[in-house]
Amino acid sequence: MDYLYIKALHVVFIVTWFAGLFYMVRLFIYTKEASEKEEPSRSILTAQLTLMQKKLWYIITWPSFILTLIFGPWMLYLNPAILTFPWMWLKLIFVGLLALYHLQCHAYYKQQQAGIFKPSSFKLRLFNELATVFLVAIVFLIIVRSTSGLVWGMIGLFIFASLLMGGVYIYKRQRQTMSDKEQKGNIPPETGSN
């Protein structure tokens, strides 16, 4: 098979893998929040959300992960000279971290399928942003590639990650303020959740 076809398939499955990871963690958040609702909402929502998790995880996310890990090394086999560049090794480190992230998602998936909802929705929101950091790092490493660009890129990545995490903390504080006002009876309860 031609190198460009392998590369195109690799990119397609990276995109679907990331899409699956992004949506999966959102489903973890919604399922955790559903588990804290009153009956019958809790049972209905939890059953629907865990079914959505199962379909997303096994129909999209796992196959995309596996196919990404097939086509990526296949590209390296066809073009081994690319391994002489520092940016490629740094990219592979981030991909390895993303694979560990995927495996942690699998652990959360198994817990929630068993009715165990350990991490709070806030911790899951922080965890969700980690995939964004990996995405930004990997894309910038592929596009920029220069050694001086790597240094500035890593500095930018840490700033970006800090801003993301700060945004999650601000969101948490706003939700807590809204919840406090609801409990005092100052405003009607939220009709939906992010």
N, CA, C and O of each residue as an XYZ file, in Angstrom:
776
protein
N       0.856     -1.177      0.000
C       0.000      0.000      0.000
C       0.902      1.238      0.000
O       1.961      1.244      0.627
N       0.482      2.259     -0.691
C       1.235      3.498     -0.810
C       1.309      4.228      0.535
O       0.351      4.215      1.309
N       2.456      4.865      0.806
C       2.702      5.584      2.055
C       1.622      6.627      2.343
O       1.179      6.761      3.483
N       1.196      7.369      1.312
C       0.200      8.431      1.529
C      -1.150      7.861      1.958
O      -1.862      8.486      2.744
N      -1.508      6.685      1.451
C      -2.759      6.052      1.883
C      -2.669      5.634      3.348
O      -3.622      5.789      4.112
N      -1.510      5.102      3.723
C      -1.297      4.715      5.126
C      -1.378      5.954      6.019
O      -2.010      5.928      7.075
N      -0.735      7.033      5.586
C      -0.745      8.279      6.357
C      -2.164      8.822      6.490
O      -2.562      9.257      7.571
N      -2.931      8.801      5.397
C      -4.316      9.288      5.433
C      -5.148      8.460      6.409
O      -5.911      9.016      7.199
N      -5.008      7.145      6.361
C      -5.754      6.283      7.285
C      -5.328      6.525      8.732
O      -6.163      6.521      9.636
N      -4.041      6.735      8.948
C      -3.534      7.044     10.289
C      -4.203      8.315     10.829
O      -4.652      8.350     11.975
N      -4.262      9.343     10.000
C      -4.869     10.614     10.426
C      -6.365     10.433     10.695
O      -6.882     10.953     11.683
N      -7.062      9.698      9.823
C      -8.495      9.454     10.023
C      -8.736      8.790     11.377
O      -9.629      9.198     12.120
N      -7.955      7.784     11.692
C      -8.200      7.060     12.941
C      -7.720      7.836     14.167
O      -8.233      7.625     15.266
N      -6.745      8.728     13.996
C      -6.389      9.620     15.104
C      -7.565     10.537     15.420
O      -7.912     10.743     16.583
N      -8.173     11.085     14.372
C      -9.312     11.997     14.565
C     -10.463     11.272     15.259
O     -11.042     11.802     16.206
N     -10.801     10.065     14.800
C     -11.920      9.352     15.430
C     -11.562      8.888     16.841
O     -12.433      8.820     17.709
N     -10.295      8.571     17.075
C      -9.863      8.198     18.428
C     -10.038      9.376     19.378
O     -10.597      9.227     20.464
N      -9.557     10.550     18.966
C      -9.718     11.729     19.823
C     -11.188     12.064     20.028
O     -11.596     12.396     21.141
N     -11.986     11.981     18.974
C     -13.420     12.268     19.108
C     -14.041     11.339     20.147
O     -14.820     11.772     20.996
N     -13.684     10.058     20.070
C     -14.204      9.100     21.041
C     -13.770      9.413     22.459
O     -14.573      9.336     23.389
N     -12.501      9.766     22.630
C     -12.006     10.091     23.972
C     -12.680     11.336     24.531
O     -13.074     11.361     25.697
N     -12.812     12.374     23.697
C     -13.445     13.604     24.169
C     -14.886     13.352     24.610
O     -15.306     13.805     25.674
N     -15.634     12.630     23.789
C     -17.040     12.406     24.110
C     -17.197     11.415     25.261
O     -18.113     11.546     26.073
N     -16.312     10.433     25.333
C     -16.420      9.418     26.382
C     -16.315     10.039     27.767
O     -17.101      9.718     28.659
N     -15.356     10.918     27.943
C     -15.187     11.522     29.272
C     -16.371     12.422     29.595
O     -16.768     12.529     30.755
N     -16.942     13.074     28.577
C     -18.170     13.855     28.822
C     -19.281     12.918     29.304
O     -20.039     13.264     30.210
N     -19.375     11.742     28.701
C     -20.385     10.774     29.150
C     -20.108     10.318     30.580
O     -21.043     10.091     31.348
N     -18.824     10.182     30.947
C     -18.495      9.848     32.336
C     -19.035     10.928     33.281
O     -19.606     10.626     34.329
N     -18.842     12.185     32.890
C     -19.303     13.307     33.716
C     -20.820     13.261     33.863
O     -21.344     13.353     34.973
N     -21.520     13.120     32.745
C     -22.988     13.102     32.785
C     -23.504     11.906     33.589
O     -24.486     12.027     34.320
N     -22.846     10.759     33.456
C     -23.278      9.562     34.182
C     -23.053      9.741     35.676
O     -23.898      9.359     36.486
N     -21.912     10.323     36.041
C     -21.637     10.606     37.453
C     -22.715     11.520     38.016
O     -23.235     11.270     39.103
N     -23.054     12.580     37.283
C     -24.076     13.524     37.759
C     -25.456     12.875     37.791
O     -26.252     13.173     38.682
N     -25.755     11.993     36.837
C     -27.034     11.275     36.837
C     -27.143     10.358     38.045
O     -28.231     10.169     38.590
N     -26.011      9.785     38.466
C     -26.019      8.865     39.611
C     -26.367      9.573     40.919
O     -26.690      8.920     41.911
N     -26.302     10.901     40.922
C     -26.588     11.676     42.128
C     -28.012     12.235     42.138
O     -28.407     12.914     43.085
N     -28.788     11.946     41.074
C     -30.161     12.442     40.989
C     -31.111     11.542     41.771
O     -30.749     10.440     42.183
N     -32.325     12.029     41.967
C     -33.377     11.256     42.625
C     -33.941     10.235     41.648
O     -33.843     10.398     40.432
N     -34.537      9.175     42.202
C     -35.235      8.192     41.374
C     -36.549      8.805     40.895
O     -37.107      9.619     41.630
N     -37.073      8.483     39.742
C     -36.629      7.494     38.781
C     -35.605      8.035     37.783
O     -35.087      7.287     36.954
N     -35.312      9.349     37.865
C     -34.362      9.950     36.919
C     -33.019      9.230     36.945
O     -32.423      8.982     35.897
N     -32.543      8.895     38.147
C     -31.236      8.256     38.271
C     -31.157      6.975     37.434
O     -30.231      6.804     36.641
N     -32.119      6.089     37.612
C     -32.093      4.805     36.892
C     -32.220      4.984     35.393
O     -31.500      4.350     34.622
N     -33.132      5.844     34.982
C     -33.369      6.052     33.549
C     -32.140      6.651     32.880
O     -31.673      6.143     31.860
N     -31.616      7.731     33.454
C     -30.457      8.409     32.856
C     -29.211      7.529     32.890
O     -28.476      7.447     31.906
N     -28.976      6.873     34.025
C     -27.786      6.037     34.145
C     -27.819      4.890     33.138
O     -26.802      4.577     32.517
N     -28.973      4.269     32.976
C     -29.088      3.171     32.006
C     -28.809      3.670     30.588
O     -28.085      3.021     29.833
N     -29.377      4.809     30.228
C     -29.170      5.349     28.878
C     -27.715      5.766     28.659
O     -27.132      5.468     27.617
N     -27.140      6.444     29.626
C     -25.769      6.936     29.476
C     -24.751      5.800     29.447
O     -23.784      5.859     28.687
N     -24.954      4.768     30.262
C     -24.007      3.651     30.233
C     -24.127      2.872     28.921
O     -23.134      2.330     28.437
N     -25.330      2.809     28.341
C     -25.481      2.195     27.021
C     -24.744      3.008     25.958
O     -24.075      2.444     25.092
N     -24.868      4.335     26.028
C     -24.150      5.204     25.091
C     -22.638      5.028     25.238
O     -21.908      4.998     24.248
N     -22.178      4.912     26.490
C     -20.751      4.677     26.740
C     -20.282      3.398     26.051
O     -19.259      3.382     25.366
N     -21.053      2.326     26.247
C     -20.666      1.024     25.703
C     -20.542      1.081     24.187
O     -19.567      0.579     23.627
N     -21.508      1.679     23.525
C     -21.479      1.760     22.063
C     -20.313      2.622     21.583
O     -19.589      2.239     20.665
N     -20.134      3.785     22.205
C     -19.042      4.674     21.814
C     -17.687      4.003     22.043
O     -16.798      4.082     21.194
N     -17.536      3.351     23.177
C     -16.245      2.781     23.560
C     -15.828      1.631     22.652
O     -14.682      1.564     22.210
N     -16.768      0.727     22.377
C     -16.410     -0.470     21.620
C     -16.632     -0.378     20.114
O     -16.064     -1.165     19.357
N     -17.449      0.571     19.676
C     -17.695      0.702     18.233
C     -16.785      1.754     17.594
O     -16.412      1.627     16.428
N     -16.428      2.790     18.358
C     -15.614      3.877     17.786
C     -14.236      3.985     18.433
O     -13.222      3.941     17.737
N     -14.190      4.124     19.747
C     -12.947      4.509     20.409
C     -11.892      3.403     20.404
O     -10.757      3.646     19.996
N     -12.237      2.206     20.844
C     -11.243      1.129     20.841
C     -10.771      0.780     19.432
O      -9.564      0.670     19.218
N     -11.679      0.599     18.454
C     -11.183      0.309     17.092
C     -10.279      1.413     16.544
O      -9.286      1.126     15.875
N     -10.618      2.678     16.825
C      -9.787      3.792     16.351
C      -8.414      3.766     17.004
O      -7.404      4.012     16.345
N      -8.376      3.469     18.295
C      -7.111      3.355     19.026
C      -6.232      2.262     18.407
O      -5.049      2.478     18.144
N      -6.823      1.103     18.184
C      -6.064     -0.015     17.627
C      -5.570      0.297     16.211
O      -4.413      0.027     15.887
N      -6.431      0.859     15.376
C      -6.037      1.170     14.000
C      -4.999      2.294     13.943
O      -4.134      2.291     13.067
N      -5.077      3.242     14.860
C      -4.043      4.275     14.947
C      -2.692      3.633     15.253
O      -1.667      3.999     14.677
N      -2.714      2.668     16.173
C      -1.474      1.996     16.562
C      -0.994      0.979     15.530
O       0.119      0.463     15.639
N      -1.805      0.695     14.557
C      -1.357     -0.139     13.428
C      -0.750      0.745     12.342
O       0.359      0.488     11.873
N      -1.480      1.786     11.945
C      -1.013      2.616     10.827
C       0.166      3.514     11.197
O       0.989      3.817     10.333
N       0.275      3.952     12.461
C       1.410      4.774     12.877
C       2.740      4.043     12.737
O       3.637      4.533     12.050
N       2.888      2.877     13.375
C       4.140      2.118     13.197
C       4.382      1.684     11.748
O       5.529      1.572     11.314
N       3.312      1.444     11.011
C       3.456      1.082      9.599
C       4.117      2.230      8.840
O       4.974      2.001      7.986
N       3.716      3.469      9.151
C       4.357      4.643      8.534
C       5.828      4.714      8.919
O       6.679      5.007      8.080
N       6.127      4.450     10.178
C       7.521      4.485     10.627
C       8.347      3.392      9.934
O       9.517      3.602      9.616
N       7.744      2.254      9.709
C       8.427      1.167      9.002
C       8.752      1.587      7.564
O       9.833      1.292      7.053
N       7.810      2.274      6.924
C       8.021      2.698      5.533
C       8.957      3.909      5.424
O       9.576      4.132      4.384
N       9.052      4.685      6.506
C       9.893      5.886      6.489
C      10.684      5.970      7.800
O      10.418      6.857      8.610
N      11.648      5.071      8.030
C      12.370      5.045      9.310
C      13.252      6.271      9.544
O      13.630      6.546     10.683
N      13.582      7.002      8.495
C      14.425      8.196      8.653
C      13.759      9.244      9.544
O      14.443     10.077     10.139
N      12.442      9.207      9.639
C      11.722     10.198     10.452
C      12.075     10.050     11.939
O      11.899     10.988     12.716
N      12.568      8.881     12.326
C      12.944      8.658     13.724
C      14.249      9.363     14.104
O      14.642      9.341     15.271
N      14.912      9.973     13.154
C      16.137     10.714     13.460
C      15.847     12.124     13.972
O      16.763     12.827     14.398
N      14.585     12.540     13.934
C      14.220     13.897     14.351
C      13.726     13.911     15.800
O      12.908     13.074     16.183
N      14.222     14.865     16.614
C      13.797     14.942     18.020
C      12.290     15.153     18.185
O      11.683     14.610     19.108
N      11.688     15.942     17.288
C      10.252     16.199     17.420
C       9.438     14.908     17.322
O       8.395     14.783     17.963
N       9.915     13.941     16.518
C       9.179     12.676     16.381
C       9.219     11.880     17.685
O       8.222     11.276     18.081
N      10.373     11.883     18.346
C      10.465     11.159     19.620
C       9.580     11.814     20.688
O       8.947     11.125     21.488
N       9.547     13.147     20.689
C       8.685     13.851     21.640
C       7.207     13.564     21.334
O       6.397     13.376     22.241
N       6.882     13.535     20.050
C       5.507     13.195     19.641
C       5.156     11.779     20.109
O       4.059     11.549     20.617
N       6.077     10.835     19.941
C       5.818      9.458     20.360
C       5.636      9.363     21.874
O       4.856      8.539     22.352
N       6.346     10.194     22.629
C       6.149     10.229     24.086
C       4.730     10.690     24.404
O       4.059     10.096     25.248
N       4.269     11.750     23.732
C       2.897     12.227     23.960
C       1.866     11.186     23.529
O       0.837     11.032     24.187
N       2.122     10.480     22.450
C       1.210      9.421     22.011
C       1.183      8.306     23.067
O       0.123      7.751     23.357
N       2.338      7.985     23.633
C       2.380      6.994     24.711
C       1.566      7.442     25.916
O       0.850      6.644     26.521
N       1.677      8.728     26.265
C       0.878      9.267     27.373
C      -0.612      9.225     27.031
O      -1.448      8.952     27.893
N      -0.933      9.497     25.772
C      -2.330      9.426     25.335
C      -2.845      7.990     25.420
O      -4.006      7.772     25.767
N      -2.006      7.021     25.111
C      -2.407      5.616     25.237
C      -2.692      5.279     26.707
O      -3.641      4.552     27.003
N      -1.874      5.804     27.624
C      -2.126      5.597     29.057
C      -3.438      6.276     29.469
O      -4.193      5.736     30.278
N      -3.703      7.454     28.912
C      -4.963      8.164     29.150
C      -6.139      7.279     28.698
O      -7.143      7.155     29.399
N      -5.993      6.677     27.529
C      -7.024      5.782     26.996
C      -7.276      4.629     27.965
O      -8.427      4.282     28.232
N      -6.212      4.038     28.488
C      -6.356      2.922     29.419
C      -7.005      3.364     30.730
O      -7.752      2.597     31.339
N      -6.728      4.594     31.169
C      -7.398      5.113     32.362
C      -8.886      5.322     32.079
O      -9.730      5.070     32.939
N      -9.199      5.783     30.869
C     -10.609      5.899     30.473
C     -11.282      4.530     30.532
O     -12.433      4.413     30.954
N     -10.564      3.509     30.111
C     -11.133      2.158     30.154
C     -11.429      1.743     31.603
O     -12.448      1.110     31.877
N     -10.543      2.099     32.510
C     -10.768      1.785     33.928
C     -12.018      2.511     34.438
O     -12.835      1.915     35.140
N     -12.170      3.798     34.087
C     -13.374      4.547     34.483
C     -14.621      3.930     33.849
O     -15.670      3.831     34.485
N     -14.490      3.520     32.593
C     -15.611      2.888     31.896
C     -16.061      1.629     32.647
O     -17.252      1.447     32.899
N     -15.112      0.770     33.001
C     -15.451     -0.470     33.701
C     -16.110     -0.167     35.053
O     -17.063     -0.839     35.447
N     -15.597      0.847     35.759
C     -16.191      1.222     37.042
C     -17.641      1.672     36.862
O     -18.536      1.220     37.576
N     -17.858      2.566     35.903
C     -19.210      3.093     35.736
C     -20.175      2.023     35.234
O     -21.351      2.035     35.597
N     -19.695      1.105     34.409
C     -20.547      0.012     33.956
C     -20.960     -0.870     35.141
O     -22.029     -1.480     35.127
N     -20.101     -0.927     36.165
C     -20.393     -1.719     37.364
C     -21.170     -0.906     38.412
O     -21.449     -1.407     39.501
N     -21.516      0.341     38.085
C     -22.262      1.177     39.022
C     -21.406      1.848     40.069
O     -21.912      2.278     41.106
N     -20.105      1.944     39.810
C     -19.178      2.604     40.735
C     -18.799      3.953     40.133
O     -18.313      4.022     39.004
N     -19.025      5.020     40.890
C     -18.790      6.372     40.372
C     -17.812      7.095     41.288
O     -18.191      8.002     42.028
N     -16.536      6.679     41.229
C     -15.523      7.190     42.152
C     -15.162      8.658     41.928
O     -15.412      9.479     42.810
N     -14.580      9.020     40.774
C     -14.149     10.420     40.658
C     -15.354     11.363     40.596
O     -16.399     11.033     40.037
N     -15.174     12.535     41.184
C     -16.228     13.555     41.127
C     -16.341     14.090     39.701
O     -15.441     13.898     38.883
N     -17.446     14.758     39.413
C     -17.594     15.335     38.073
C     -16.533     16.405     37.838
O     -16.106     16.612     36.702
N     -16.106     17.082     38.892
C     -15.044     18.084     38.749
C     -13.723     17.431     38.339
O     -13.044     17.913     37.433
N     -13.364     16.334     39.007
C     -12.129     15.628     38.647
C     -12.201     15.086     37.225
O     -11.204     15.091     36.502
N     -13.373     14.623     36.826
C     -13.538     14.144     35.458
C     -13.423     15.288     34.446
O     -12.918     15.094     33.341
N     -13.891     16.476     34.826
C     -13.744     17.643     33.937
C     -12.263     17.994     33.763
O     -11.824     18.309     32.656
N     -11.507     17.941     34.840
C     -10.060     18.173     34.739
C      -9.418     17.106     33.861
O      -8.590     17.410     33.002
N      -9.803     15.865     34.082
C      -9.281     14.752     33.301
C      -9.610     14.933     31.815
O      -8.789     14.623     30.951
N     -10.792     15.428     31.530
C     -11.219     15.666     30.152
C     -10.294     16.644     29.429
O     -10.028     16.483     28.238
N      -9.812     17.642     30.135
C      -8.961     18.654     29.510
C      -7.565     18.111     29.193
O      -6.853     18.672     28.361
N      -7.184     17.043     29.844
C      -5.875     16.445     29.577
C      -5.767     15.968     28.127
O      -4.707     16.086     27.512
N      -6.862     15.429     27.582
C      -6.857     15.001     26.175
C      -6.636     16.188     25.248
O      -5.980     16.057     24.215
N      -7.179     17.343     25.612
C      -6.972     18.554     24.813
C      -5.505     18.940     24.805
O      -4.970     19.332     23.768
N      -4.854     18.832     25.947
C      -3.425     19.144     26.042
C      -2.624     18.205     25.141
O      -1.724     18.643     24.425
N      -2.953     16.914     25.180
C      -2.257     15.957     24.305
C      -2.482     16.285     22.831
O      -1.550     16.222     22.028
N      -3.705     16.630     22.480
C      -4.014     16.968     21.086
C      -3.191     18.164     20.618
O      -2.576     18.119     19.553
N      -3.178     19.222     21.407
C      -2.430     20.427     21.044
C      -0.938     20.105     20.926
O      -0.285     20.530     19.973
N      -0.406     19.366     21.880
C       1.023     19.024     21.852
C       1.371     18.232     20.600
O       2.343     18.553     19.916
N       0.601     17.218     20.299
C       0.903     16.358     19.149
C       0.801     17.118     17.842
O       1.674     16.992     16.984
N      -0.255     17.906     17.676
C      -0.426     18.659     16.423
C       0.693     19.671     16.244
O       1.249     19.787     15.152
N       1.036     20.410     17.304
C       2.104     21.398     17.175
C       3.451     20.742     16.885
O       4.248     21.279     16.116
N       3.708     19.596     17.489
C       4.974     18.908     17.220
C       5.060     18.475     15.761
O       6.127     18.554     15.151
N       3.963     18.026     15.209
C       3.959     17.587     13.809
C       4.121     18.765     12.857
O       4.822     18.658     11.851
N       3.483     19.877     13.164
C       3.497     21.028     12.252
C       4.781     21.848     12.395
O       5.396     22.197     11.388
N       5.196     22.159     13.619
C       6.333     23.067     13.833
C       7.668     22.394     13.523
O       8.443     22.899     12.711
N       7.938     21.274     14.156
C       9.095     20.412     13.899
C      10.479     20.986     14.203
O      11.394     20.194     14.428
N      10.693     22.263     14.226
C      12.048     22.799     14.442
C      12.419     22.726     15.922
O      11.544     22.743     16.788
N      13.705     22.644     16.204
C      14.178     22.540     17.586
C      13.826     23.788     18.387
O      13.352     23.681     19.518
N      14.054     24.978     17.812
C      13.713     26.209     18.540
C      12.203     26.305     18.715
O      11.721     26.800     19.734
N      11.460     25.833     17.722
C      10.005     25.826     17.825
C       9.524     24.886     18.907
O       8.485     25.127     19.522
N      10.270     23.809     19.150
C       9.892     22.857     20.194
C       9.942     23.503     21.575
O       9.053     23.297     22.400
N      10.990     24.286     21.817
C      11.129     24.945     23.122
C       9.963     25.901     23.348
O       9.302     25.848     24.385
N       9.714     26.769     22.379
C       8.605     27.717     22.513
C       7.266     26.994     22.544
O       6.338     27.407     23.239
N       7.180     25.919     21.787
C       5.951     25.134     21.776
C       5.649     24.526     23.128
O       4.500     24.521     23.569
N       6.685     24.007     23.797
C       6.474     23.399     25.108
C       6.092     24.470     26.143
O       5.249     24.234     27.009
N       6.719     25.640     26.040
C       6.341     26.744     26.935
C       4.888     27.122     26.698
O       4.116     27.300     27.641
N       4.524     27.243     25.419
C       3.142     27.565     25.064
C       2.172     26.496     25.544
O       1.066     26.806     25.985
N       2.588     25.238     25.457
C       1.737     24.138     25.898
C       1.462     24.233     27.400
O       0.329     24.030     27.836
N       2.486     24.538     28.185
C       2.276     24.667     29.627
C       1.357     25.848     29.949
O       0.525     25.764     30.852
N       1.511     26.934     29.216
C       0.618     28.086     29.422
C      -0.812     27.699     29.047
O      -1.755     28.000     29.779
N      -0.967     27.026     27.892
C      -2.282     26.596     27.436
C      -2.935     25.666     28.457
O      -4.111     25.823     28.783
N      -2.166     24.697     28.960
C      -2.698     23.753     29.951
C      -3.117     24.490     31.222
O      -4.149     24.173     31.814
N      -2.332     25.458     31.633
C      -2.665     26.239     32.831
C      -3.961     27.015     32.633
O      -4.799     27.079     33.532
N      -4.119     27.603     31.454
C      -5.352     28.348     31.169
C      -6.570     27.415     31.147
O      -7.637     27.762     31.652
N      -6.396     26.237     30.560
C      -7.499     25.258     30.539
C      -7.910     24.868     31.953
O      -9.094     24.870     32.292
N      -6.923     24.536     32.767
C      -7.224     24.120     34.134
C      -7.845     25.270     34.930
O      -8.749     25.057     35.738
N      -7.356     26.477     34.697
C      -7.950     27.642     35.348
C      -9.406     27.814     34.947
O     -10.245     28.156     35.779
N      -9.706     27.579     33.681
C     -11.090     27.665     33.202
C     -11.989     26.644     33.883
O     -13.137     26.945     34.209
N     -11.477     25.450     34.096
C     -12.259     24.418     34.774
C     -12.535     24.834     36.218
O     -13.646     24.638     36.712
N     -11.551     25.398     36.895
C     -11.751     25.850     38.272
C     -12.774     26.992     38.336
O     -13.611     27.024     39.238
N     -12.707     27.913     37.394
C     -13.680     29.014     37.352
C     -15.086     28.457     37.137
O     -16.041     28.891     37.782
N     -15.201     27.496     36.227
C     -16.496     26.867     35.962
C     -17.037     26.196     37.224
O     -18.227     26.292     37.526
N     -16.153     25.517     37.956
C     -16.569     24.852     39.193
C     -17.099     25.862     40.197
O     -18.118     25.625     40.847
N     -16.412     26.981     40.323
C     -16.842     28.012     41.281
C     -18.185     28.601     40.880
O     -19.033     28.854     41.736
N     -18.387     28.821     39.580
C     -19.668     29.353     39.111
C     -20.799     28.365     39.384
O     -21.884     28.765     39.807
N     -20.549     27.073     39.142
C     -21.574     26.057     39.421
C     -21.887     26.002     40.909
O     -23.044     25.839     41.296
N     -20.861     26.136     41.747
C     -21.080     26.100     43.183
C     -21.891     27.314     43.629
O     -22.782     27.193     44.470
N     -21.584     28.477     43.069
C     -22.334     29.689     43.405
C     -23.798     29.534     43.004
O     -24.695     29.892     43.768
N     -24.041     28.997     41.798
C     -25.412     28.773     41.337
C     -26.123     27.777     42.244
O     -27.293     27.967     42.578
N     -25.430     26.725     42.644
C     -26.018     25.707     43.517
C     -26.373     26.299     44.878
O     -27.426     26.000     45.440
N     -25.483     27.141     45.401
C     -25.743     27.790     46.687
C     -26.977     28.681     46.604
O     -27.799     28.703     47.521
N     -27.104     29.419     45.496
C     -28.271     30.297     45.319
C     -29.552     29.476     45.193
O     -30.596     29.869     45.715
N     -29.477     28.331     44.499
C     -30.653     27.453     44.356
C     -31.098     26.941     45.716
O     -32.293     26.888     46.008
N     -30.129     26.564     46.547
C     -30.461     26.028     47.864
C     -31.086     27.086     48.758
O     -31.918     26.767     49.607
N     -30.693     28.345     48.577
C     -31.261     29.437     49.372
C     -32.610     29.883     48.821
O     -33.316     30.680     49.439
N     -32.957     29.351     47.641
C     -34.255     29.697     47.055
C     -34.256     31.005     46.286
O     -35.321     31.535     45.969
N     -33.079     31.534     45.981
C     -33.020     32.816     45.274
C     -33.314     32.700     43.777
O     -33.818     33.644     43.166
N     -33.002     31.550     43.190
C     -33.239     31.369     41.750
C     -33.787     29.979     41.514
O     -33.569     29.084     42.331
N     -34.498     29.776     40.410
C     -34.993     28.428     40.108
C     -33.837     27.496     39.770
O     -32.792     27.953     39.306
N     -34.007     26.205     39.994
C     -32.930     25.249     39.684
C     -32.612     25.217     38.211
O     -33.452     25.539     37.370
N     -31.362     24.816     37.900
C     -30.947     24.692     36.500
C     -31.796     23.633     35.816
O     -32.170     22.626     36.417
N     -32.093     23.884     34.542
C     -32.870     22.913     33.794
C     -31.977     21.946     33.048
O     -32.448     20.897     32.609
N     -30.720     22.260     32.892
C     -29.797     21.402     32.163
C     -28.427     21.453     32.797
O     -28.185     22.183     33.758
N     -27.549     20.667     32.239
C     -26.190     20.569     32.766
C     -25.212     20.574     31.625
O     -25.513     20.049     30.553
N     -24.021     21.166     31.829
C     -22.974     21.146     30.800
C     -22.157     19.911     30.881
O     -21.232     19.730     30.090
